């Protein structure tokens, strides 16, 4: 979704983020936002819920993507934490349908005749979810038009287990 609005800067350098944008990103009072200066543009994004090294996660997801050629994403029940193989920026909100599956915290091979999508916009459906065991529900989502092969399933399980181990090792 592309949405543009005019915001006015007050004397203390504050702006009001329009309601439509706050609702779309599920922004609440006291949520942390990350501000990035890029040339003459300021980019704001909702700060990830988990303080993790996304470079390490990205490397693991890239390995899985390179072996399966399916877009993969590590997701919380509200947003994409990290992704490989497709344009899914960190912080992208996940669909409500997918959130229910992530909160179930179990391995799921989704019914391809009733697709569930990663975001609220249709695209490539989620073929399978692999839980990542942490304090907060996380899942490794693999997007595919077809069911995963045994090798792809095994690789995804291994990456999910590795990510789980990494979270347990983090301070």
MOMO-V717958 format. One record per residue. N is the residue number from 1. SS is DSSP state (alpha for helix, beta for strand, coil for the rest). OMEGA is omega in whole degrees, -180 to 180 (NA if undefined). BURIAL is + if it has 16 or more other C-alpha atoms within 10 Angstrom, else -. Layout:
# MOMO-V717958
n & ss & omega & burial
N & SS & OMEGA & BURIAL
N & SS & OMEGA & BURIAL
This chain:
# MOMO-V717958
n & ss & omega & burial
1 & coil & 175 & -
2 & coil & -179 & -
3 & coil & -180 & -
4 & coil & 177 & -
5 & coil & 177 & -
6 & coil & 178 & -
7 & coil & -180 & -
8 & coil & 179 & -
9 & coil & 177 & -
10 & coil & -175 & -
11 & coil & -180 & -
12 & coil & 176 & -
13 & coil & -178 & -
14 & coil & 172 & -
15 & coil & 174 & -
16 & coil & 178 & -
17 & coil & -177 & -
18 & coil & -177 & -
19 & alpha & -178 & -
20 & alpha & 179 & -
21 & alpha & 180 & -
22 & alpha & 180 & -
23 & alpha & -180 & -
24 & alpha & -179 & -
25 & coil & -179 & +
26 & coil & 179 & -
27 & coil & 180 & -
28 & coil & 176 & -
29 & coil & 179 & -
30 & coil & 174 & -
31 & coil & 178 & -
32 & coil & 175 & -
33 & beta & 177 & -
34 & beta & 179 & -
35 & beta & -179 & -
36 & beta & 176 & -
37 & beta & -180 & -
38 & beta & -175 & -
39 & coil & 179 & -
40 & coil & -180 & -
41 & beta & 173 & -
42 & beta & 178 & -
43 & beta & 176 & -
44 & beta & 174 & -
45 & beta & 178 & -
46 & beta & 179 & +
47 & coil & 179 & -
48 & coil & -179 & +
49 & coil & -177 & -
50 & coil & 178 & -
51 & coil & -178 & -
52 & coil & 176 & -
53 & coil & -177 & -
54 & alpha & 177 & -
55 & alpha & 178 & -
56 & alpha & 177 & -
57 & alpha & -180 & +
58 & alpha & 179 & +
59 & alpha & 179 & -
60 & alpha & -180 & +
61 & alpha & 178 & +
62 & alpha & 177 & +
63 & alpha & 179 & -
64 & alpha & 178 & +
65 & alpha & -179 & +
66 & alpha & -180 & -
67 & alpha & -176 & -
68 & alpha & -175 & +
69 & coil & 173 & +
70 & coil & 174 & +
71 & coil & 180 & +
72 & beta & -180 & +
73 & beta & 171 & +
74 & beta & -173 & +
75 & beta & 166 & +
76 & beta & 179 & +
77 & coil & 179 & +
78 & coil & -174 & +
79 & beta & 174 & +
80 & beta & 178 & +
81 & beta & -177 & +
82 & beta & -179 & +
83 & beta & 176 & +
84 & beta & 174 & +
85 & coil & 179 & +
86 & coil & -180 & -
87 & coil & 176 & -
88 & coil & -178 & +
89 & coil & 174 & -
90 & coil & 179 & +
91 & coil & 177 & +
92 & coil & -180 & +
93 & beta & 176 & +
94 & coil & -179 & +
95 & coil & 179 & +
96 & alpha & 179 & +
97 & alpha & -180 & -
98 & alpha & 179 & +
99 & alpha & 178 & +
100 & alpha & 179 & -
101 & alpha & 180 & +
102 & alpha & 180 & +
103 & alpha & 177 & +
104 & alpha & 177 & -
105 & coil & 175 & +
106 & coil & 179 & -
107 & coil & -177 & +
108 & beta & 171 & +
109 & beta & -169 & -
110 & coil & -179 & +
111 & coil & -176 & -
112 & coil & 178 & -
113 & coil & 175 & -
114 & coil & -172 & -
115 & coil & 172 & -
116 & coil & -176 & +
117 & beta & -179 & +
118 & coil & -180 & +
119 & coil & 180 & +
120 & coil & 179 & -
121 & coil & 178 & -
122 & coil & 178 & -
123 & coil & 175 & -
124 & coil & -178 & +
125 & beta & 174 & +
126 & beta & 180 & +
127 & beta & -177 & +
128 & beta & 176 & +
129 & beta & 179 & +
130 & beta & -176 & +
131 & beta & 173 & +
132 & beta & -172 & +
133 & coil & 176 & +
134 & coil & 177 & -
135 & coil & -180 & -
136 & coil & -180 & -
137 & coil & 174 & +
138 & beta & 176 & +
139 & beta & 172 & +
140 & beta & -180 & +
141 & beta & 176 & +
142 & beta & -178 & +
143 & beta & 180 & +
144 & coil & 176 & +
145 & coil & -176 & -
146 & coil & 175 & -
147 & coil & -180 & +
148 & coil & 174 & +
149 & coil & 178 & -
150 & alpha & -180 & -
151 & alpha & 179 & -
152 & alpha & 178 & +
153 & alpha & 179 & +
154 & alpha & 178 & -
155 & alpha & 180 & +
156 & alpha & 178 & +
157 & alpha & -180 & +
158 & alpha & 179 & -
159 & alpha & 178 & +
160 & alpha & 178 & +
161 & alpha & 178 & +
162 & alpha & 178 & -
163 & alpha & 177 & +
164 & alpha & 180 & +
165 & alpha & 179 & -
166 & alpha & 179 & -
167 & alpha & 180 & +
168 & alpha & 179 & -
169 & alpha & -177 & -
170 & coil & 178 & -
171 & coil & NA & -
